[in-house]
Amino acid sequence: MSEPVCKVEALTVGELPCWRLVSRHGEALVARQGAQVLRYTPHGRQPVVWLSDHAEFRRGKSLRGGVPVCWPWFGQLERNPGAVRAMVADGNAPPAHGFAREWDWREAESGTRGDAARLLLELDLPQGAPAWPHAARLTLEIVLDDALTLTLSTRNLGAEPLVISQALHTYFAVSDVRKVAVEGLDGAAYVDTLRGWNTFAQHGTLAIDAETDRIYTGIAQPIAIADPGWRRTLHIEAHASRSAVVWNPWVDKSLRLSQFAPDAWQDMICIETARVWDDLLEVAPGTTAAMAVTLRAEHWAEG
């Protein structure tokens, strides 16, 4: 069998313009709307990035799964630190996770080099952003080789500093979330949003055995998901980020989520590379700040 040919090609899925990236290692699907990576699957293997079977490829409709870009705030604006809230003008109802995931980004560059496929997407602001009066340019660089690397950059085009929170809200595919172990968080502090937004310390590996929504801070090493069902470890190597969000809706909340099957909680876990809580991103006028993550699947030896 011949090796796959590296390429970046445009296509339409449902109502959404997309790009398909192919390397000799794997394949990824990216939507123009929100610059959202929707799928990433190594050839002949299980997917790394999870997309709901109920995802709706419709204009103006956020898709459940993939890697939504959360910017210039994460979650509900009122739960962000005051410095982030102060960037937003009064008089509008700001959407959860900001607005960058709602708009069409433009293709700035695309192509292949060696074994890698690359796509660079851009979004200029302001662009009618509700309550956002600051000039900035966002770029998301997507590189697919033997891993998937996403680099989110913010260029401050205004005269005042930008203070933002942000996340690459990655949904990971797993064989059974009840059986995986999340490694690399031992000793980190976390804010548990389900226990009064109080702060606790992580001891050892993290197992998921109930609804989970935690903001981890002070992370000093890569995170990994050990998945015995699929005999692999997913490595999450963040750059210029020391915070992450871990989320799984479990049983009851799954019944209230859009584009989400009642039992889909078993198949996914979100580990979101972030700059949130006390890990805010400040971008001085005329400068650029970047955050990146590399996602890599290591398959265990047979035996």
N, C-alpha and C positions, 0 to 999 in steps of 0.2 A: 504494500500500500504506500502511495506517495505521501510525502509530508504536506500538511496544509500550507497554502501560500499566504504569506503575511499581506494584509490589506486593510484598508479602511473604506467602507462603502456606505452610501446613503440608501435608505429604504424608508418605507412608511409602514407602521404597525397600527392597525385601527385608524384613528384620526391623527396619530402623532408622527411627525417626522423624526427619524432616528438615524443613528449610525451603528454599523456593525464593525467591530474591530476583531481581526483574526491574527494570531501569531502561531508559531509552531507549537506553542504550549497550550493555548486555549482560545476562548472566544468571549467577547463582551458585547452587550447591547446598551446603547446610550440614547436617551431621549433629548431632543432639543429643548423641550419644556422642562425648565428647572435644571438643565445640565445633569439630569439624574441618570446615573448608572443603574440599569435595571437588572441585568444578569451578568454573571461572570462564572464560567464553567471551564475547567481544564478538560482538554480533549479526552473522551473516554472515561471520565470520572463524574462523581457527584458534583452538583453546583456548590460554589463557595458563597455567592451572593444569592439570597432568597428573594423570590418575587411571588406574591400571592397568586394562587390559581384563580382568584376572583378579581384580580386587578383589571381595572377598566381603562383602556387606552383611548381616553376621550379628552378633547381640548378643554382646558380649564379645570381638569379633575386631577388632583394629586393621586399618584399610584401608591398602593400599599406594598412596600418592599423596596428592594434595591438600595440605593445610597442617596437619599434626599440631601440637598445642600441646605443647611439651616444657617441663615445669615440675614440681618445683622444682630439678631438675638436668638437665643435658644429657648424653646418652650413658650410658656406664657410670659409676655413682656413684664407683667407686674411681679414675677418671681425672679427677675434679673436684678443684679446690683444697681444701685442708684446711678452710677456713672453711665451705664448702658441706657437706663430709662431716660436720663437727661438728654440723650441724643435724639429722642423722638418728640416731635411736636405734638401738642395737645389737639384734641378735636376729631380724632379718628379712632376706629376700633382696630387696633393692630392685629394681624393674623398670628396664630401660633407659629413659632419657628421662623418668623420673618417672612419676607416676600420673594427672596431670590429663587425659591423652588417653584414659584408660580409662573414665572415669565419665560419667554423664549430667549435663549442665549444664541449668539452667532458663532459660526465656525471661523476661527482666525487662522488656523493651520491644521493640516492633517497629512499623514503620509507614513512611510515605513523606512526603517533603517536597520539593516541586519535582520535580527530575529524579532524586532520590536515594531508594533503598530502604535501610532501616536495621534491624539486628537487634542487640540487646544480650543477651548470655548471661552467667549468673553461676554460680559454684561456691563453696560455703562449705566451709571446712576448720576443724577436723578432721572427717572424715566416714568414719572407719574407715580412714584412710590408713595403710598399713604404715609403721611406724617414724617417723611424722611427728606430733609432739605439739604443733604450733604452730597457733594460730588465725589464719586469714586468709580473705579473700574475693577471688576472682579474677573479673575481668570481661573478656569479649572483645567489643569493639564492631566490627561489620562494616558498612561503608558502601559501597554500590555506586552510583556515578554514572557519570562517564566514565572512572573507574578503580575499583580495589578497594582500600579502606583497612582494615587490621586494626590495632586498638589493644588490646594486652594489658596490663591493669592489675592490680597486686597491692596490696591493702589489708591492712596489718598490724594485726590485732585483738588481738594479745598484748602482753605487757609487756616483751619483749626484742626486739632487732633481728633481722630475718630476713636471712640471706645466702643468695642463690640464684643458680643459673645457669638460663638459659631460652633457648628458640628458637621461632620460627615457621618450621617445618621445610618450606619451600615446595618442591614439585616443579614445575618449569617444563616445559611442553611445547615441544619444538623440532623442526625438520624433520629434522636429523641432527646429533647432538652433536659429531661429528668436524669439522663445518664452521662451528660458531659460534665467536664470539670474546667472551670475558667482559672487559668494560672497567671501569675504575674501581678496579682493585686495584694498579696500578703503584706500586711503592715500599713497599707494605705488607709487613709481616713475616707469615709463616705457619708454623704447626706442621704438619709433614707426618706424619700418623699412620702412614703406610705406610713411612716411612724413619726408624724408631726414635724417633718423636716429637721429632725435632730441628727447629730453627728455621732458616728460609731467608728470603730476600727475593724478592718478585715483581718481575720486570723486564718491563715492557710488558704487553700484553694476555695473557690466559690462554687457551690452546687445550687442549682435552681430547683426549689421544691414548693414554690408558691409564687404569687404575683410579685414581681421584682421591678423596682424603679429607683435606682441609686445613682448618685453623682459622686464619682471617685476623684479625689484630688491628690496631688503630690506623687503622682505615678512616676517612677524612675526607671522602669524597665519595660520591655515589650510584653504584651498580653498574648496569651495563647488559649485556644479552645481544644482540649483533648477530647476526641470523639471516638470511643471504642466501637460503636456500632458501624461506623464507616472506616474504622482503622486509619485514622488520620489525625493530624494536628494542624489547626489553622493558626498561623502566626500573624499577629497584628503589630506591625512595627511603625510606631508614630514618630513624627519629627516635628519639633517646635510645638509640642503639646504635652502637658502633664496632667490633664484631666480627661475623664472618660465617663460615659453614661452607660449603664447596663440595664436593659429593660426586657421583660417578658410579661405579657398580659395574663397568663395562666387561664383558668377556665371561665370564671364569671365575666371578666372584662372582655374576653374574646367575643362574647355574645352581643356586645354593644359596639364593636368596631366595624367600620365600613370596609368593604372589599376584603373580608377576612372570614374564612370558614370557621365554624365553631371549634374544630379540633386542630386548627393550624398552629396554635401556640406550641404544640409539641415539636414542630418542624423548624423553629427559628429561635434565634436569640439576637437582640440588638446589642452591639458593643460599639459605641459611637466615639470616634476620635474627636476631641473637642478642645475648645478654649472657653470654659464656663466657670461660674462661681468665683473663686478667687484667682482664677487663671485667665483673666480677661486679656483681650488683645487691644493694645493701643498703637495706633498707626499715626506717626507724625506727618504733617503736611509734606507733600512731595516725595514720600517714601512708600515702599512696598513691604508688606509682611506676609509670610507664607506659612502654611501648615500642611503637612503631608502625612500620608499613611500608605504603607505597602502591605498588601494582603497576599499571603503565600500559603499554599497547601503542601504539607509534608505527609506523604503516605507511608504507613508503617509496613515493614517487611512482612511478607507472608510467612506463616508458620504457626 
